[in-house]
């Protein structure tokens, strides 16, 4: 995981509120995602090159392609039962040596972290999903808490701090106001096309990416969304 950069004051307050919450234990039975799990302290994560959120954000409890998984017929908790929604989330995601309830709880906790952060500051929630600070956020939102899909859609339009090849032209807003946020746009052959920080309305940090840019690199900017 990668070190977090400074966020806006509102975002920091939102995330601090999450850290203070204690994690709930898994009941093993089917529950709504808003009733199980709690926000947990973020693990550090890098500002260097990061995966494109369109192909999956953040670490996933899913096993690797070569790791054997429990067949759907064995996705049963010690007590109680899983709902159809729970089973859909768990299908193909539970390593053979892992309790399905523990994997489900990870998804439920991710849903709660997204929901609680978004309630304080949507930008903070969007940035956390883009940066991969909330484990398996894409699958959790899609399958367990679809009410948070607006956050996921906003995250899908953005990208994390670091290096991005062939960026789409447009103006982007960094989800931070810190002066440590710097960026540069390069053309073919590494020719510098633009650099910042650049400040937009209300102290926001903005970067304009021209058409034909080969690379966009930023440091200390946490995450970017269309301005």
C-alpha positions in Angstrom: 0.0 0.0 0.0 1.1 3.6 -0.6 1.7 6.6 1.7 -1.2 9.0 1.8 -0.8 12.6 0.8 -2.4 15.6 2.6 -6.0 16.1 1.7 -8.3 19.1 2.1 -9.2 20.0 5.7 -12.7 18.6 5.2 -11.3 15.3 3.7 -8.9 14.9 6.5 -11.6 15.4 9.1 -13.7 12.8 7.3 -11.0 10.2 7.2 -10.0 10.9 10.8 -13.6 10.2 11.8 -13.3 6.8 10.1 -10.1 5.9 11.9 -11.7 6.4 15.3 -14.3 3.8 14.5 -13.6 0.3 15.8 -14.1 -2.6 13.4 -17.2 -4.8 14.0 -16.8 -8.6 14.0 -18.5 -10.6 11.2 -21.7 -12.3 12.3 -21.4 -14.9 9.6 -25.0 -14.5 8.5 -26.4 -12.3 5.8 -26.6 -8.6 6.7 -27.0 -5.3 4.9 -23.6 -3.8 4.2 -24.4 -0.8 6.3 -24.9 -3.0 9.4 -21.6 -4.9 9.5 -18.0 -3.8 9.7 -16.5 -0.4 10.4 -14.0 2.1 9.2 -10.4 1.1 9.7 -7.2 3.1 9.7 -5.7 3.5 6.2 -2.5 1.8 5.4 0.1 3.9 3.7 0.2 3.8 -0.1 2.6 5.3 -2.7 2.5 8.3 -4.9 4.4 6.6 -7.7 2.7 4.9 -10.6 -0.6 3.3 -9.7 -3.1 1.1 -11.5 -5.8 2.7 -13.6 -9.1 2.7 -11.5 -11.0 1.7 -14.6 -9.3 -1.7 -14.4 -9.8 -2.1 -10.7 -8.9 0.0 -7.7 -7.0 -1.0 -4.6 -6.0 -4.3 -3.1 -8.5 -7.1 -3.4 -9.2 -10.0 -1.0 -9.6 -12.1 -4.2 -7.2 -14.9 -4.7 -4.7 -14.8 -7.5 -5.5 -16.5 -10.8 -3.5 -19.6 -9.8 -4.7 -19.9 -6.3 -7.5 -22.4 -5.7 -10.8 -21.0 -4.5 -13.8 -22.5 -2.7 -16.5 -23.6 -5.1 -19.8 -21.8 -4.8 -21.4 -24.9 -3.2 -19.1 -24.5 -0.2 -19.7 -20.8 0.3 -21.5 -21.2 3.6 -21.0 -19.5 7.0 -20.5 -21.4 10.2 -23.9 -20.2 11.4 -26.8 -18.6 9.5 -26.8 -18.2 5.7 -25.5 -15.8 3.0 -28.0 -13.9 0.8 -27.9 -14.1 -3.0 -26.1 -10.7 -3.0 -23.5 -12.0 -0.6 -22.9 -15.2 -2.6 -22.5 -13.2 -5.8 -19.8 -11.1 -4.2 -18.0 -14.2 -2.7 -18.2 -16.3 -5.9 -14.6 -16.9 -7.1 -13.1 -14.6 -4.4 -12.6 -17.0 -1.4 -9.3 -18.9 -1.1 -9.7 -22.5 0.0 -8.1 -21.9 3.3 -10.1 -18.7 4.2 -13.5 -18.3 6.0 -16.0 -16.9 3.5 -17.4 -14.7 6.3 -14.1 -13.0 6.7 -14.0 -12.1 2.9 -17.5 -10.9 3.1 -16.7 -8.7 6.1 -13.9 -7.1 4.2 -16.4 -6.0 1.5 -18.9 -4.8 4.0 -16.3 -2.8 5.8 -15.2 -1.2 2.5 -18.8 -0.3 1.9 -19.1 1.4 5.3 -15.9 3.3 4.8 -17.1 4.6 1.4 -20.5 5.5 2.8 -19.2 7.2 6.0 -16.5 9.2 4.2 -18.9 10.3 1.5 -21.3 11.5 4.1 -18.7 14.0 5.3 -16.9 14.8 2.0 -17.6 13.1 -1.3 -14.3 14.2 -2.7 -12.5 12.4 0.1 -14.5 9.2 -0.7 -13.8 9.5 -4.4 -10.1 10.1 -3.7 -9.8 7.1 -1.4 -11.4 4.8 -4.0 -9.1 6.2 -6.8 -6.0 5.9 -4.6 -6.8 2.4 -3.5 -7.1 3.2 0.1 -10.3 1.3 0.5 -9.7 -2.4 -0.2 -11.6 -3.9 -3.1 -13.9 -0.8 -3.3 -15.0 -1.4 -6.9 -16.4 -4.9 -6.4 -17.8 -4.0 -2.9 -19.7 -1.0 -4.2 -20.9 -2.8 -7.3 -22.2 -5.9 -5.5 -22.7 -5.0 -1.9 -23.6 -1.3 -1.7 -24.8 -0.1 -5.1 -26.2 3.0 -3.4 -22.6 4.3 -3.5 -22.3 3.9 -7.3 -22.2 7.7 -7.7 -18.8 7.7 -5.8 -17.6 4.8 -8.0 -18.6 6.6 -11.2 -16.7 9.8 -10.1 -13.7 7.6 -9.2 -13.8 5.9 -12.6 -13.5 9.3 -14.3 -10.3 10.1 -12.3 -6.9 8.7 -11.8 -4.3 8.4 -9.0 -1.2 10.4 -8.2 1.8 9.2 -10.1 2.5 8.6 -13.8 -0.3 8.2 -16.4 0.5 7.3 -20.0 -1.4 8.9 -22.9 -3.7 10.9 -20.6 -7.0 12.2 -22.0 -7.0 15.9 -22.8 -8.8 18.2 -20.5 -8.6 20.1 -17.2 -8.2 18.1 -14.0 -8.6 19.0 -10.3 -6.3 17.5 -7.6 -8.1 16.2 -4.6 -5.7 18.2 -2.3 -4.9 21.8 -1.7 -1.4 21.3 -0.5 1.5 23.3 -2.0 3.4 20.0 -2.2 1.3 19.0 -5.2 3.4 19.3 -8.4 2.7 18.0 -11.9 4.1 18.0 -15.4 2.8 17.0 -18.9 5.2 15.6 -21.4 4.9 15.1 -25.1 6.6 12.5 -27.3 10.3 12.3 -26.6 9.8 13.7 -23.1 9.3 17.2 -24.3 7.8 19.4 -21.5 4.4 20.7 -22.5 3.1 22.1 -19.2 3.9 22.0 -15.4 2.5 23.2 -12.1 1.2 23.5 -9.5 -1.6 25.5 -11.0 -4.3 27.1 -8.8 -7.9 27.3 -9.9 -11.0 28.7 -8.1 -11.1 28.6 -4.3 -7.5 27.5 -4.1 -8.0 24.2 -6.0 -5.0 22.8 -7.8 -5.7 22.3 -11.5 -3.7 20.9 -14.4 -4.6 21.2 -18.1 -3.6 18.3 -20.3 -3.3 19.3 -23.9 -4.3 16.9 -26.8 -1.5 14.6 -27.8 0.2 14.4 -24.4 2.3 11.3 -23.9 2.6 11.4 -20.1 1.1 13.1 -17.1 3.2 12.8 -13.9 2.2 14.2 -10.5 3.6 14.0 -6.9 1.9 14.9 -3.7 -1.5 15.4 -5.4 -3.3 12.2 -4.1 -5.8 11.8 -6.9 -7.2 13.7 -9.9 -10.8 14.1 -11.2 -12.1 16.1 -14.2 -12.5 19.8 -13.2 
